[in-house]
Amino acid sequence: MMSKLQRPLLVTLLLIVLAPFIWTWLAMHWSYADGERAGYVQKLSRKGWLCKTWEGEMAMVTMPGAIPDKFEFTVRDDAVAAKINQLAGKRVVIMYSQHKLLPTSCSGETEYFVSDIREVEPLPAVVAPGIAAEPAPSPAPLGTPAKP
Protein backbone atom coordinates (compact mmCIF):
# COMPACT_ATOMS: atom_id res chain seq x y z
CA MET A 1 0.00 0.00 0.00
CA MET A 2 1.05 3.52 -0.69
CA SER A 3 1.27 6.05 2.03
CA LYS A 4 -0.86 9.16 1.92
CA LEU A 5 2.19 11.17 0.83
CA GLN A 6 3.33 8.82 -1.94
CA ARG A 7 0.10 8.83 -3.96
CA PRO A 8 -0.08 12.65 -4.56
CA LEU A 9 3.65 12.66 -5.28
CA LEU A 10 3.26 9.88 -7.86
CA VAL A 11 0.26 11.64 -9.51
CA THR A 12 2.21 14.92 -9.67
CA LEU A 13 5.23 13.24 -11.24
CA LEU A 14 3.01 11.44 -13.75
CA LEU A 15 1.33 14.73 -14.73
CA ILE A 16 4.71 16.46 -15.12
CA VAL A 17 5.91 13.66 -17.41
CA LEU A 18 2.69 13.47 -19.45
CA ALA A 19 2.02 17.23 -19.76
CA PRO A 20 4.46 17.86 -22.67
CA PHE A 21 3.01 14.93 -24.65
CA ILE A 22 -0.57 16.08 -24.04
CA TRP A 23 0.31 19.68 -24.97
CA THR A 24 2.05 18.57 -28.19
CA TRP A 25 -0.90 16.42 -29.20
CA LEU A 26 -3.39 19.24 -28.52
CA ALA A 27 -1.30 21.85 -30.37
CA MET A 28 -0.92 19.60 -33.44
CA HIS A 29 -4.55 18.42 -33.63
CA TRP A 30 -6.48 21.51 -32.58
CA SER A 31 -6.29 24.43 -34.99
CA TYR A 32 -6.52 28.01 -33.85
CA ALA A 33 -7.71 29.21 -37.27
CA ASP A 34 -8.46 27.90 -40.76
CA GLY A 35 -8.54 29.88 -43.96
CA GLU A 36 -7.46 30.55 -47.52
CA ARG A 37 -4.93 32.95 -49.00
CA ALA A 38 -4.40 33.87 -52.65
CA GLY A 39 -1.17 34.82 -54.36
CA TYR A 40 1.87 33.50 -56.20
CA VAL A 41 4.12 30.83 -54.63
CA GLN A 42 7.66 32.21 -54.74
CA LYS A 43 9.58 29.55 -52.91
CA LEU A 44 9.19 26.01 -51.61
CA SER A 45 12.07 24.04 -50.15
CA ARG A 46 12.62 21.05 -47.91
CA LYS A 47 14.55 22.25 -44.84
CA GLY A 48 15.76 21.14 -41.44
CA TRP A 49 18.72 19.50 -39.74
CA LEU A 50 16.92 16.55 -38.17
CA CYS A 51 13.28 17.02 -39.03
CA LYS A 52 12.82 17.83 -42.73
CA THR A 53 9.73 19.91 -43.54
CA TRP A 54 8.57 21.77 -46.64
CA GLU A 55 8.79 25.52 -46.01
CA GLY A 56 7.32 27.97 -48.50
CA GLU A 57 6.66 31.60 -49.20
CA MET A 58 3.80 33.14 -51.13
CA ALA A 59 3.53 36.72 -52.44
CA MET A 60 0.01 38.03 -51.86
CA VAL A 61 -0.73 40.79 -54.39
CA THR A 62 -3.87 42.84 -53.91
CA MET A 63 -3.43 44.82 -57.12
CA PRO A 64 -0.87 44.56 -59.93
CA GLY A 65 2.00 46.95 -59.27
CA ALA A 66 1.41 47.00 -55.50
CA ILE A 67 4.06 45.77 -53.09
CA PRO A 68 3.15 42.18 -52.19
CA ASP A 69 2.80 40.89 -48.63
CA LYS A 70 4.68 37.69 -47.89
CA PHE A 71 2.94 34.69 -46.36
CA GLU A 72 5.27 32.01 -44.99
CA PHE A 73 3.88 28.51 -44.57
CA THR A 74 4.75 24.87 -43.86
CA VAL A 75 3.63 21.80 -45.78
CA ARG A 76 3.58 18.42 -44.03
CA ASP A 77 2.31 16.28 -46.91
CA ASP A 78 4.68 15.41 -49.79
CA ALA A 79 1.72 15.12 -52.21
CA VAL A 80 0.60 18.68 -51.43
CA ALA A 81 4.22 19.89 -51.82
CA ALA A 82 4.35 18.25 -55.27
CA LYS A 83 1.09 20.01 -56.22
CA ILE A 84 2.52 23.34 -55.09
CA ASN A 85 5.66 22.75 -57.19
CA GLN A 86 3.48 22.05 -60.26
CA LEU A 87 1.60 25.34 -59.79
CA ALA A 88 4.68 27.50 -59.12
CA GLY A 89 4.46 30.84 -60.88
CA LYS A 90 0.67 30.69 -61.29
CA ARG A 91 -1.93 32.50 -59.20
CA VAL A 92 -3.16 30.06 -56.57
CA VAL A 93 -5.29 29.80 -53.44
CA ILE A 94 -3.89 27.78 -50.57
CA MET A 95 -5.99 26.31 -47.79
CA TYR A 96 -4.29 26.35 -44.40
CA SER A 97 -4.77 25.84 -40.69
CA GLN A 98 -2.98 27.81 -37.98
CA HIS A 99 -1.54 25.99 -34.97
CA LYS A 100 -0.29 28.33 -32.25
CA LEU A 101 2.23 27.62 -29.49
CA LEU A 102 3.77 24.48 -30.95
CA PRO A 103 6.39 23.21 -28.50
CA THR A 104 9.04 22.43 -31.13
CA SER A 105 10.09 23.60 -34.59
CA CYS A 106 10.42 19.97 -35.66
CA SER A 107 6.86 20.09 -37.03
CA GLY A 108 7.65 23.20 -39.11
CA GLU A 109 9.15 26.67 -38.93
CA THR A 110 5.81 28.49 -39.16
CA GLU A 111 2.46 28.14 -37.46
CA TYR A 112 0.60 27.98 -40.82
CA PHE A 113 0.18 24.47 -42.27
CA VAL A 114 -1.04 24.13 -45.85
CA SER A 115 -3.49 21.29 -46.54
CA ASP A 116 -4.40 21.95 -50.19
CA ILE A 117 -3.87 24.28 -53.16
CA ARG A 118 -5.85 25.21 -56.26
CA GLU A 119 -5.15 27.38 -59.30
CA VAL A 120 -7.25 30.52 -59.88
CA GLU A 121 -7.51 33.03 -62.73
CA PRO A 122 -4.78 35.68 -62.83
CA LEU A 123 -5.65 39.26 -61.89
CA PRO A 124 -6.59 41.54 -64.82
CA ALA A 125 -4.17 44.29 -65.81
CA VAL A 126 -5.03 47.60 -64.14
CA VAL A 127 -4.55 51.01 -65.76
CA ALA A 128 -5.54 52.92 -62.63
CA PRO A 129 -7.17 51.85 -59.37
CA GLY A 130 -10.63 50.59 -60.22
CA ILE A 131 -10.10 50.65 -64.01
CA ALA A 132 -9.19 47.37 -65.71
CA ALA A 133 -7.34 47.46 -69.01
CA GLU A 134 -9.11 45.95 -71.99
CA PRO A 135 -7.18 43.34 -73.95
CA ALA A 136 -5.65 44.57 -77.22
CA PRO A 137 -7.61 43.56 -80.32
CA SER A 138 -6.12 40.69 -82.26
CA PRO A 139 -4.51 41.70 -85.56
CA ALA A 140 -6.36 41.01 -88.81
CA PRO A 141 -5.06 38.05 -90.83
CA LEU A 142 -2.71 38.84 -93.71
CA GLY A 143 -4.41 39.76 -96.96
CA THR A 144 -7.49 41.20 -95.24
CA PRO A 145 -8.21 44.88 -95.92
CA ALA A 146 -7.83 47.11 -92.87
CA LYS A 147 -10.94 48.77 -91.46
CA PRO A 148 -10.98 52.56 -91.83
N, C-alpha and C positions, 0 to 999 in steps of 0.2 A: 504494500500500500504506500501511496505517496503521502507525504506530510502536507499540511495545509500550506506551507510555504513553497513546496516544490511544484505543485500544480500551476499556480499563477506564473511562476518563473518559466516553466516549460511552455505554457501558452504564449507568453511574451516573446520568448526566443523563437518559437515557431512562426509567430506573426512577423517578426523582424526578418526572418529568412524568407518567408513567402511574399512579403510586401513588394519587393522589386519585380518578382515574376507576375504578380497580379496587376501591378501598375503597367508593366510592359504590354501585357495582353489587352488591358483596357485601352491603352493609348493606340495600339495598332488596329483594334477592331471597332472602336467607337470613333466616328468622325465628327469633328467640330463643325465642319461646313462642307457642302457639296456644291458644285457649280460648273459653269462652262466659261471658257475664255477663247476669243478669236484673235488670230494674228498669223504671223509667218514664223515657222520654226527656224531658228538661226543655227542652233547647235544641239547635238545630241552625242554624248560620249559615255563610254563605260568606264567608271572611275572607282578608285578605292584601293587601299593597301591590302586589307584582309577581306573585307566585304565589298564585292564589286556590285555597283548599282548603276543604272542608266541615269545620267543627269543631263537635263536639257535647258534650253533657254528659248523663249518665244518673244518676238517683237510684236507688241500690240499697237496697231496703228489705227487711230480714230478717223483720220482724214489724210489722204495722200499729201505728202510734203510736210506733215507735222512730225515732231520728234516722237519716236515710239517709246512706250514704256516697256520695260523688260519684265517678263514673268519667268522665274526660275522654277523648275519642277523636277520630280523624280519619277522614274518609271520602274516598276517592279517586274513586270511581265515582259519576257523577251519577244513575244508575238506582237504586243503593242509597240515595243521599240522598233520592230521591223516595219510595222505600218507607218510609224512616224518617219522613218528613214525614206520610205517610198514616197511620202507626201512632202518631203523637204523642198522648200522654195515655193510652195503653193499656199494659198490662204486656207487655213484650217480652223476648226473649232475643236478644242480638247475638253474632255470631261474629266473632272478631278474631284478628289476629296481631300480635305485639310485635316491633318492629325497634329494637334498641338501637344507640346511638352513630351516629346518622345525621349526616352531616357538615354538613347545612344544614337550616334550618327551611322551605325552599321546598317540601318534600314533605309538610309538615304540622307543626303545633305540638306534637303529642304523639307518643309512640312506639307508640301503639295504633291499628291500622288496621282498621276494620270492613269485613268482606267480605260479610256478609249479616245479615238480621234476620227474626225470626218472632214472631208474636203468641202469647201463652200465656194461660192462665186467670188471672184476678185472684186474689189471696190472699183466703182467707175472713176474715170479721170475727172478732176474737179478744176474748173477755171477759177472760180472764186467760191468762198464759203456759201453753200446752198445752191450753187449753179453747177450742174454736171455738164461736161463737154459732150457734144454729140459726136458720134464716130464719123470719120471722113468718108465721103461717098467713094464707092469703088470706081476705078477708072473704066471708061468705055472700052470694049474690045477693039483691037486694031481693025482698021477698015471701016469703022462706023463713023458717020458724020457727027461732028460735035454739035451739041445743042447751043443755040445762040443765047 
